[in-house]
Structures are given as C-alpha cells and as structure tokens.
C-alpha cells in the first residue's frame, strides 16, 4: 500500500465508524435540530443520502436567528436503471408523502428525492424496502450506481450485457449490516459477528467510484467519464467480452490547476469470464494507491496519472493473474437517447420520454408525474432511466402498445416528446441551487429558460435541427458532465458561467474553456457569432463540436 503521510478527518471518521454506524442512531433521535452531527453527515453518504438545506431561505432564517431549513436527499441504488411498475408506483407515493413531490432522474441512471425531513428518513427507507429498493452505496467513498446502455432496442444481447451491471454492483457492495440496523431496525450484530469486508476493509475508497457499461455504437452512458468503462464486444451475435477503459472523471476545482477532467484510457480487452475479477482488482489498486491526503486529488484519474498507465495496468494484471489482450475494434456513433417508439429484436416496444433535466413532476399544466403513475397502474411497462436524465417505458408487448400510447397522448407526453427542439433533447443540468451546498450558480432551474433564448438564435442561422449538446452545472464538479459536451456551462458565481466548447458528438473528446465568467447576455452573444460562422463554414455533416475544434479558436 502507498505510504500515507497524514490522516484526514474524512479518513479518520471512516476508520472509526464501526462499519459506517458512527452515532447515526443517536443523531436521528435528537429532536432539538433538523441536522445530524458533523461526522454522521459524512457517514450518511455511504447510506445513499446527503444532508441539505434550503439555500433560498438562508438569509431569511439567519435574520430571524433560526436554524437553517435542513432536509435530506435520498438516492436509490438501481444498477442499470431499471425498475418495475410496482416500484414506480411506490416511488410516486413516497415522493408525494415524504419529499418535495418531484422525482429527480439523475445522470447516473437512478432517481433521488429531495426535501425529506429527518423524522421521515426511516419511514421513507422502510417504504422503499417494502418493494425491495434500497439506497446502499448510492453515495460515499464506494462504488456507486453501475450504469449501462439503457434501451433494449439497441442490441439483441442487451439483456445479457445489462446483467453485468447488477453483478458488478453486488460484488462491490460494502459488507457491513449498518444500513439494515439503523434504517430497518435489524438486530444489532455483536462485533465478532460483523462480516469481514475484504474489499473496503475499514477505510473504504479514497473517494467515490463510478462504473459504466456501453454497447456500441451507443455511448449514452458517457463511458469515458467513468473510473471504469466497459465496452461490450459483440461478434457473430455473441458477447465475447469487454474493452476496459480506466481513469475517466470530470470533477475539477476553480483556481486549482492540479485538478482537471480526464477521459478514460483503454487498457485492453478482457473475456467476459474474467471481467468481474478485473473490475474488482482495478478497484483494489485504487483503494491501496489512491490519494487519501487530499480529497480534491483522490479520484482514480489522478492515481493513474501519478503512477503511470503501465504501472497501474501491470498491478491489476498481477492481482488478477491474467493479462489484458489488445483492445478489439469498436465504434461509438451516438450518445443521445432515441426518443419515441423503438422495437427490439424480440418484437417488444420501448418508448423514450423526454424529461427536462430529469424532473418528473406535475407543473405548468403538464402532468408528467400523473401520466407515469397511470402507466404504472396498467402493469404493462417497466421503467428504465437513462444517463441523459430521460425515462424509457420499456418491455411493452405489441398487444399493449396502443394502451400505453393512449395514456401518453392523453396527458400530452407524446406531443411534448415529439415537438421539443434538438438542443433541448440534448440538454442536461445538475440540481444546483437551491439544495446543493456546492453550487455557485443555477442549474436545472435556469437552463430551460436559457435554451428558450438559444433556440431562436439557432433558427436564425438555419440550425434548428442541429443536435448540439448543451450541459450546465452550478459548480465545477461536473455532475451533468459539462466538460464532454459541445457547449458546457460551468457556474462560477450567481448568474455567471465559464463557457466550454469543442467536445465531439460521440463522447471521445473533452471540450476546452473558451471564455470566463459570462452572464446570459454574453453567452448568447458568443453563441450567436459562433453559430453564424458554423452555418457558413462547416464541412459536410460536421458537428458543432468538431467544427469548433477544427477552426482552432480554443486555447
């Protein structure tokens, strides 16, 4: 194991947590505050939750000398992003009873609820547990939700590939029973009965860990932004194995040149029979060599660059006992979602619903949440989440297609999905204000209105049908993956964003920062000029990102 010079507070809290228990049980019983103890706030993440507060009302509360309005976000662990109609109905009901009511589809193919009071955490988790859903390891310094190409219509072998998301998730789960004891009232284990955790031990990982699986030619999971990316290799109708990419990650820190986004490096090819072992040992190398002194430099991408690709690769091979083979040929041609109806090889149907910034709610006369509840009550569709924050009503038998479509038409879902612009279809935004403590600027609350103003500019230049990707985050941590979009907007302060340009459409290449600290008027002015040039100077079928990269206006 790499020598560590000092133990940070986070590392100490993990080590002394007694298997992620800490004093969470006592914190929950304290009725004098809506908050948890500081150490418990860190441990809570490993249970799939964050403590938050309403930042819109901080000043008001402070002026009245009142405690902040604390609440909690719960994120579910759903490997591959699929749940059944019974699960969706339960999620709908829990969201209405215990949270703000909005179901938020995340960029990691799962869902989260906000605004849950401390007293409602246990009832919420128990409600999820009653339908076999949990939030274990959805956050924290562990492997998080494993994502996979979402639409079964992409490949006849989708079911087989999708199965690896669940297998990997199970193999990398923490072994502690703390979640069940604290939230589900399971009997406490004697210390000697606590199962050993050969993967996480008592230190867990230096930081969060993300894994994605893609089925070429689809890269809807943004594979190269993950710590591990598995590219399914299919030949002659059979899944042979996976090309393995290592070291992707997007988070940065403003003003810290030592932090940077990075796309994964392809180590090579591994047959499917060995892939679980390889994934496991890639994680253990990061556990043993990752930076535990500076959390800003603790992700696998920094470990890989510090140690060197060949060293990391050889260490994995040594631990697994096999060698990476040369990577096999593959090609990504698309990473946007296929909206509307798609039929798979077995004849079943799948309808991708546009969900702007992943917000499932009833507002402004558009009752998407009610529509999806009605679909769930038919028990004729499963629900699949995409990494682009959309939802697929999936696995619909041909005889049930008309029934599902009638509901989508009745509530205007089909019209909304059909009529939106290409740039809006390719937009992603993080939660940002008012709940995220890291946010410097708006995200999901602002991007839709900004796109309202960008759409006429595209129309003016004859580009209304151009599928330009645009992504916005309220801070530089990159949750909406802005550094690998053709247009990336990264918040620096309220109303101000760095403008990033030049990623490719398929997800191989990062963009670069073009201008700093732009307000809305400046953003629109810059895009107007760039879209004008693009419409006149582009090569045949050249994407906006490729054009920007080619003309050389980026540093």
JOMO-V142444 format. One record per residue. N is the residue number from 1. SS is DSSP state (2 for helix, 1 for strand, 0 for the rest). PSI is psi in degrees with one decimal (none if undefined). OMEGA is omega in whole degrees, 0 to 359 (none if undefined). Layout:
n,ss,psi,omega
N,SS,PSI,OMEGA
N,SS,PSI,OMEGA
This chain:
n,ss,psi,omega
1,0,143.0,180
2,0,141.1,181
3,0,132.0,178
4,0,133.8,186
5,0,-33.3,182
6,0,159.2,180
7,0,122.1,179
8,0,167.7,179
9,2,-43.3,181
10,2,-42.0,180
11,2,-38.1,179
12,2,-42.8,180
13,2,-42.6,179
14,2,-46.7,185
15,2,-36.0,183
16,0,11.8,189
17,0,-6.9,184
18,0,53.6,178
19,0,42.4,176
20,0,18.3,179
21,0,-44.7,183
22,0,-138.2,174
23,0,32.1,183
24,2,-42.8,182
25,2,-41.5,178
26,2,-39.6,178
27,2,-40.3,182
28,2,-30.2,183
29,2,-13.4,183
30,0,106.6,183
31,0,0.5,182
32,0,-9.7,182
33,0,151.3,175
34,0,2.0,183
35,0,171.2,171
36,0,162.3,174
37,0,151.8,189
38,2,-44.5,179
39,2,-37.0,181
40,2,-27.8,177
41,2,-36.7,177
42,2,-45.8,182
43,2,-30.0,181
44,2,-32.3,182
45,2,-35.9,180
46,2,-19.7,178
47,0,5.8,175
48,0,23.7,184
49,1,154.7,173
50,1,141.5,169
51,1,134.1,181
52,1,174.0,171
53,1,162.7,182
54,0,101.3,184
55,2,-21.7,176
56,2,-23.0,185
57,2,13.7,181
58,2,-48.9,183
59,2,-42.7,178
60,2,-46.0,181
61,2,-39.9,180
62,2,-39.9,180
63,2,-31.1,179
64,0,6.1,181
65,0,40.7,178
66,0,154.1,176
67,0,148.7,176
68,0,156.0,179
69,0,86.0,183
70,1,143.8,172
71,1,-177.9,187
72,1,147.0,173
73,1,133.0,175
74,1,129.1,180
75,1,131.4,182
76,0,151.9,173
77,0,111.2,183
78,0,81.6,182
79,2,128.0,182
80,2,-8.9,171
81,2,26.2,181
82,1,132.2,171
83,1,163.1,180
84,0,174.0,181
85,2,-32.9,177
86,2,-40.7,177
87,2,-44.0,181
88,2,-42.3,180
89,2,-41.0,177
90,2,-41.8,178
91,2,-43.4,178
92,2,-46.6,183
93,2,-42.1,179
94,2,-41.8,180
95,2,-38.2,180
96,2,-32.8,185
97,2,-37.6,192
98,2,-11.6,185
99,0,-164.5,178
100,0,-14.9,182
101,0,-21.8,180
102,0,132.5,172
103,1,121.2,184
104,1,116.2,174
105,1,127.0,185
106,0,172.0,177
107,0,2.0,175
108,0,31.8,166
109,0,31.3,175
110,0,-167.8,180
111,1,155.5,175
112,1,152.9,178
113,1,141.2,180
114,1,163.8,172
115,1,22.7,181
116,1,124.7,179
117,0,157.7,183
118,2,-41.0,182
119,2,-14.6,182
120,2,-0.2,182
121,2,-52.8,182
122,2,-47.0,177
123,2,-35.8,179
124,2,-47.3,181
125,2,-37.3,177
126,2,-36.8,177
127,2,-41.4,177
128,2,-42.1,181
129,2,-30.3,181
130,0,-19.9,176
131,0,23.1,173
132,0,38.3,171
133,0,147.7,179
134,0,170.5,180
135,0,18.2,182
136,0,127.8,174
137,0,24.3,175
138,0,-15.6,175
139,0,-178.8,176
140,0,-179.6,184
141,0,61.4,181
142,0,175.9,171
143,1,129.9,183
144,0,-164.1,187
145,0,126.8,180
146,0,125.5,183
147,1,159.7,181
148,1,148.2,173
149,0,128.0,199
150,0,-35.7,190
151,0,120.3,179
152,2,-19.4,180
153,2,-8.2,181
154,2,-27.3,185
155,0,141.6,173
156,0,-19.2,181
157,0,15.3,182
158,2,-43.1,183
159,2,-41.9,180
160,2,-45.8,181
161,2,-44.3,179
162,2,-35.9,181
163,2,-27.5,180
164,2,-26.8,178
165,2,-45.3,178
166,2,-41.9,181
167,2,-43.3,179
168,2,-43.1,180
169,2,-46.1,181
170,2,-38.5,183
171,2,-20.9,184
172,0,12.8,178
173,0,143.8,172
174,0,147.9,183
175,0,-14.9,183
176,0,147.2,177
177,0,13.1,185
178,2,-41.8,181
179,2,-45.2,184
180,2,-34.2,179
181,2,-47.7,188
182,2,-44.0,189
183,2,-24.6,185
184,2,9.1,173
185,0,31.7,173
186,0,147.0,180
187,0,138.7,179
188,0,140.1,177
189,0,142.2,169
190,0,150.9,185
191,2,-37.7,181
192,2,-15.1,180
193,2,-11.1,180
194,0,126.0,181
195,0,142.6,175
196,0,148.9,179
197,0,90.5,184
198,0,-21.8,180
199,0,-58.2,188
200,0,-19.3,182
201,0,-135.5,178
202,0,10.7,182
203,0,-15.1,181
204,0,-154.2,182
205,0,162.2,177
206,0,-27.7,181
207,0,-178.0,180
208,0,160.5,184
209,1,132.4,186
210,0,138.8,182
211,1,138.0,178
212,1,151.6,178
213,1,129.6,180
214,1,146.1,175
215,1,102.0,179
216,0,145.3,10
217,0,13.5,183
218,1,130.9,176
219,0,44.4,182
220,0,-13.5,179
221,0,0.3,186
222,0,62.0,191
223,2,-41.0,187
224,2,0.4,176
225,2,3.2,185
226,0,156.4,174
227,0,-41.2,173
228,1,129.8,174
229,1,126.8,180
230,1,120.2,181
231,1,111.3,183
232,1,129.3,178
233,1,112.2,183
234,1,125.3,177
235,1,134.7,178
236,0,39.9,176
237,0,16.7,179
238,1,142.0,173
239,1,115.0,181
240,1,-42.2,184
241,1,-151.2,186
242,1,138.5,160
243,1,138.5,185
244,1,117.7,175
245,1,139.6,186
246,1,140.0,169
247,0,19.7,174
248,0,156.4,178
249,1,145.9,190
250,0,-16.5,186
251,0,139.6,175
252,0,177.8,175
253,0,127.2,178
254,0,130.8,175
255,0,0.1,180
256,0,100.6,185
257,0,-14.7,179
258,0,-11.0,179
259,0,146.6,185
260,0,155.7,171
261,0,156.1,181
262,1,140.2,172
263,0,150.2,183
264,0,151.4,177
265,1,128.8,180
266,1,115.3,179
267,1,-34.2,183
268,1,-163.5,185
269,1,142.7,177
270,1,129.6,175
271,1,152.0,187
272,2,-27.9,182
273,2,-19.2,183
274,2,-0.2,191
275,2,-36.3,181
276,2,-40.4,178
277,2,-42.0,182
278,2,-46.0,179
279,2,-45.2,181
280,2,-45.3,184
281,2,-27.3,172
282,2,-39.4,178
283,2,-42.1,183
284,2,-33.1,177
285,2,-43.0,176
286,2,-38.8,176
287,2,-43.7,187
288,2,-27.6,185
289,2,-8.4,182
290,0,155.1,183
291,0,115.4,178
292,0,6.4,180
293,0,-26.2,183
294,0,105.6,183
295,2,-22.8,178
296,2,-16.7,181
297,2,29.7,190
298,0,-10.4,182
299,0,161.3,184
300,2,-32.9,182
301,2,-38.2,179
302,2,-36.5,176
303,2,-43.8,181
304,2,-44.8,181
305,2,-31.8,179
306,2,-44.2,182
307,2,-29.1,186
308,0,142.3,183
309,2,-44.7,184
310,2,-38.9,178
311,2,-48.6,182
312,2,-44.3,180
313,2,-45.2,180
314,2,-36.7,180
315,2,-40.0,177
316,2,-46.1,180
317,2,-40.1,180
318,2,-42.0,183
319,2,-33.3,181
320,2,-34.2,183
321,0,16.3,175
322,0,167.2,180
323,0,148.7,173
324,0,135.2,172
325,1,162.5,176
326,0,141.1,180
327,0,141.6,178
328,0,158.3,183
329,0,143.3,175
330,0,168.6,177
331,0,132.1,171
332,0,132.7,178
333,0,-10.0,185
334,1,138.5,172
335,0,1.4,173
336,0,163.3,179
337,0,150.8,176
338,0,100.1,185
339,0,152.6,181
340,1,-158.7,185
341,1,135.0,172
342,1,139.1,180
343,1,137.4,181
344,0,179.2,185
345,0,-24.4,180
346,0,-3.9,179
347,0,-2.8,179
348,0,158.7,186
349,1,153.0,181
350,1,127.1,182
351,1,118.3,178
352,1,119.7,181
353,1,133.4,174
354,0,125.5,178
355,0,102.6,188
356,2,119.2,181
357,2,23.0,175
358,2,10.6,185
359,1,106.3,177
360,1,109.4,182
361,0,172.7,173
362,1,112.2,178
363,1,154.6,178
364,0,34.3,177
365,0,1.5,179
366,1,107.2,188
367,1,66.3,181
368,2,-42.1,182
369,2,-42.7,178
370,2,-40.7,179
371,2,-44.8,182
372,2,-31.8,174
373,2,-42.1,180
374,2,-38.2,176
375,2,-44.0,182
376,2,-35.4,182
377,2,-17.4,176
378,2,-21.1,184
379,0,32.1,183
380,0,7.8,181
381,0,146.6,168
382,1,168.7,184
383,1,122.5,180
384,1,132.2,179
385,1,146.1,179
386,0,158.2,178
387,0,-5.3,174
388,0,15.1,174
389,0,22.4,177
390,0,-179.9,186
391,1,133.4,177
392,1,122.2,168
393,1,112.3,201
394,1,166.1,172
395,1,45.2,182
396,1,122.7,178
397,0,148.8,180
398,2,-35.5,182
399,2,-17.4,182
400,2,-2.6,185
401,2,-44.0,182
402,2,-37.1,179
403,2,-48.2,180
404,2,-41.5,180
405,2,-37.1,180
406,2,-36.3,178
407,2,-42.4,179
408,2,-37.7,178
409,2,-43.9,182
410,2,-41.6,184
411,0,7.7,177
412,0,9.6,181
413,2,-42.0,180
414,2,-42.3,180
415,2,-45.3,181
416,2,-45.4,181
417,2,-35.7,184
418,2,-30.5,191
419,2,-11.9,184
420,0,155.6,182
421,0,163.4,180
422,2,-40.6,182
423,2,-32.8,178
424,2,-37.3,176
425,2,-29.3,183
426,0,31.9,179
427,1,146.1,176
428,1,141.5,175
429,1,147.7,177
430,0,172.6,181
431,0,-48.5,178
432,0,-141.4,178
433,0,141.9,17
434,0,0.8,189
435,0,-29.6,184
436,0,125.5,182
437,0,-18.1,182
438,0,-13.3,188
439,0,136.0,174
440,0,-20.4,183
441,0,176.0,180
442,0,159.6,175
443,0,-95.3,186
444,2,-26.6,180
445,2,-18.4,186
446,2,-36.1,186
447,2,-42.3,180
448,2,-41.0,181
449,2,-31.4,175
450,2,-40.6,178
451,2,-34.0,175
452,2,-33.6,183
453,2,-21.1,177
454,2,-34.7,183
455,2,-46.7,178
456,2,-31.3,178
457,2,-43.8,176
458,2,-42.5,179
459,2,-39.5,180
460,2,-32.3,182
461,0,14.1,177
462,0,30.0,185
463,0,20.2,184
464,0,-31.3,182
465,0,12.2,181
466,0,122.4,184
467,0,64.5,180
468,0,132.9,177
469,0,136.8,179
470,1,133.1,183
471,1,142.4,185
472,1,136.5,172
473,1,151.8,179
474,0,-4.4,179
475,0,176.3,184
476,0,5.2,185
477,0,-15.9,166
478,0,24.5,184
479,0,-29.9,178
480,0,13.7,176
481,0,50.7,183
482,2,-20.6,185
483,2,-2.1,179
484,2,31.2,175
485,0,160.1,181
486,0,-35.3,172
487,1,117.7,178
488,1,132.1,179
489,1,116.1,186
490,1,117.6,185
491,1,137.7,177
492,1,-32.2,175
493,1,173.5,185
494,0,120.5,180
495,0,1.8,182
496,1,142.1,183
497,1,144.5,165
498,1,137.8,180
499,1,118.9,178
500,1,142.5,184
501,1,156.1,163
502,0,5.9,173
503,0,157.0,177
504,0,169.3,185
505,0,-17.5,187
506,0,-12.0,176
507,0,22.1,177
508,0,-29.3,194
509,0,137.4,174
510,0,157.9,170
511,0,-176.6,178
512,1,154.3,179
513,1,131.3,182
514,1,-46.8,180
515,1,149.6,181
516,1,148.5,165
517,1,55.8,179
518,1,138.8,171
519,0,-177.8,185
520,2,-45.8,182
521,2,-40.6,180
522,2,-38.5,178
523,2,-48.0,182
524,2,-38.5,179
525,2,-45.1,179
526,2,-45.9,181
527,2,-36.1,178
528,2,-47.7,180
529,2,-41.5,181
530,2,-40.7,177
531,2,-36.4,178
532,2,-45.2,178
533,2,-43.0,181
534,2,-43.7,183
535,2,-26.4,183
536,2,-29.4,191
537,2,-4.7,185
538,0,151.5,170
539,0,168.6,181
540,0,125.3,177
541,0,15.5,179
542,0,133.6,178
543,0,162.5,180
544,2,-43.0,180
545,2,-41.7,179
546,2,-36.4,178
547,2,-48.1,180
548,2,-41.4,180
549,2,-36.1,183
550,2,-38.7,187
551,2,-11.5,169
552,0,35.4,179
553,0,-3.1,184
554,0,149.8,179
555,0,none,none
